[in-house]
Amino acid sequence: MLMWGLAQRHGWGCTKSEVAGFRWLRRAAELAVADLEKGKQGMDMGAVKSELVLAIYEVGQSFYRGWGVEKDKEMAVQYFRVAARLGDPDAQQELAFCLLNGKGCKKDKRESAKWYRAAVAQGASDIGLAWIYKDKYQ
């Protein structure tokens, strides 16, 4: 579902439909949550969690960019925050950017630095982010 939603949103090998892509992405996130809650026996929960995190992040991107749904940066920040807490480095970077620039939330440079550092700890580039290591942002 997740990959089909992305394919539809971007028109990869099919007719582009951002609205349909958004519906599939949201459904993928909902089903992954249900699978995690049920703790299906015999399922690799790590794979389920990975799909959930990616689906949540992509739903956030849809809200942020207005792909298949009306732009809502506040809602996007909420989705990015959930995915960031679940450990997704892309979501951590997006959340940090939003916090740094006040996109969909109040500006908070200290929290922004925290999320940038979390993403860097997982291999994201810190080029241009020397400020996140200053004592006042710790």
C-alpha positions as CSV (number, residue, x, y, z in Angstrom):
1,M,0.0,0.0,0.0
2,L,2.8,2.4,0.9
3,M,4.7,2.0,-2.3
4,W,1.4,2.1,-4.4
5,G,0.5,5.4,-2.7
6,L,3.9,6.8,-3.5
7,A,3.7,5.6,-7.1
8,Q,0.3,7.2,-7.5
9,R,1.3,10.4,-5.9
10,H,4.3,10.8,-8.2
11,G,3.0,9.0,-11.3
12,W,5.7,6.3,-11.2
13,G,4.5,3.7,-13.8
14,C,0.9,4.7,-13.5
15,T,-1.4,7.7,-14.0
16,K,-0.5,10.4,-11.5
17,S,-3.1,11.1,-8.8
18,E,-2.0,12.9,-5.7
19,V,-5.4,12.5,-4.1
20,A,-5.5,8.7,-4.6
21,G,-1.8,8.5,-3.5
22,F,-2.6,10.4,-0.3
23,R,-5.5,8.0,0.5
24,W,-3.2,5.0,0.0
25,L,-0.5,6.5,2.2
26,R,-2.9,7.3,4.9
27,R,-4.4,3.8,4.7
28,A,-0.9,2.2,4.9
29,A,-0.2,4.2,8.1
30,E,-3.5,3.1,9.6
31,L,-2.9,-0.6,8.8
32,A,0.6,-0.5,10.1
33,V,-0.6,0.9,13.4
34,A,-3.2,-1.8,13.6
35,D,-0.6,-4.5,12.9
36,L,1.6,-3.2,15.6
37,E,-1.2,-3.0,18.1
38,K,-2.2,-6.6,17.3
39,G,1.3,-7.8,17.4
40,K,0.6,-10.4,14.7
41,Q,2.4,-13.6,15.4
42,G,4.9,-14.6,12.8
43,M,5.3,-11.0,11.5
44,D,8.5,-9.2,11.6
45,M,7.5,-6.2,13.8
46,G,10.7,-4.3,12.7
47,A,9.4,-4.3,9.1
48,V,6.0,-3.3,10.2
49,K,7.5,-0.4,12.3
50,S,9.6,0.7,9.4
51,E,6.6,0.8,7.1
52,L,4.6,2.7,9.7
53,V,7.3,5.3,10.2
54,L,7.8,5.8,6.5
55,A,4.0,6.0,5.9
56,I,3.6,8.6,8.7
57,Y,6.5,10.7,7.3
58,E,5.0,10.6,3.8
59,V,1.6,11.6,5.0
60,G,3.3,14.5,6.7
61,Q,5.0,15.4,3.4
62,S,1.6,15.3,1.7
63,F,0.2,17.8,4.2
64,Y,3.3,20.0,4.0
65,R,3.4,20.2,0.3
66,G,-0.3,19.9,-0.5
67,W,0.1,16.6,-2.4
68,G,-3.5,15.2,-2.6
69,V,-4.7,17.2,0.3
70,E,-5.0,20.8,1.3
71,K,-1.7,22.3,2.6
72,D,-1.7,22.2,6.3
73,K,1.8,22.8,7.7
74,E,0.6,22.4,11.3
75,M,-0.7,19.0,10.6
76,A,2.5,18.1,8.7
77,V,4.5,19.1,11.8
78,Q,2.4,16.7,13.9
79,Y,3.1,13.8,11.6
80,F,6.8,14.7,11.4
81,R,6.9,14.8,15.2
82,V,5.4,11.3,15.5
83,A,7.8,9.9,12.8
84,A,10.8,11.7,14.4
85,R,10.0,10.2,17.8
86,L,9.9,6.8,16.2
87,G,13.4,7.4,14.9
88,D,13.1,8.4,11.3
89,P,16.0,10.6,10.4
90,D,14.2,12.3,7.4
91,A,11.3,13.2,9.7
92,Q,13.8,14.5,12.3
93,Q,15.3,16.8,9.7
94,E,12.0,18.0,8.4
95,L,10.8,18.6,12.0
96,A,14.0,20.5,12.8
97,F,13.6,22.6,9.7
98,C,10.0,23.5,10.6
99,L,11.0,24.4,14.2
100,L,14.0,26.5,13.0
101,N,11.9,28.5,10.5
102,G,8.5,28.5,12.2
103,K,6.8,26.5,9.5
104,G,3.6,25.1,11.0
105,C,4.8,25.7,14.5
106,K,6.4,28.3,16.8
107,K,10.1,28.9,16.2
108,D,12.2,26.9,18.6
109,K,15.9,26.9,17.8
110,R,16.8,24.7,20.8
111,E,14.4,21.9,19.9
112,S,15.4,22.3,16.3
113,A,19.0,21.7,17.2
114,K,17.9,18.6,19.2
115,W,16.2,17.0,16.2
116,Y,19.0,17.9,13.8
117,R,21.5,16.2,16.2
118,A,19.3,13.2,16.4
119,A,19.3,12.9,12.6
120,V,23.0,13.5,12.4
121,A,23.5,10.7,14.9
122,Q,21.8,8.4,12.4
123,G,24.1,9.4,9.5
124,A,22.4,12.6,8.2
125,S,24.8,15.3,7.0
126,D,25.5,18.2,9.4
127,I,27.0,20.5,6.7
128,G,25.9,24.0,7.5
129,L,24.7,23.0,11.0
130,A,27.6,23.8,13.2
131,W,25.4,26.0,15.3
132,I,23.5,22.9,16.6
133,Y,26.5,22.0,18.7
134,K,26.8,25.3,20.5
135,D,26.2,25.1,24.3
136,K,23.2,27.4,24.2
137,Y,21.3,24.9,22.0
138,Q,22.2,21.8,24.1
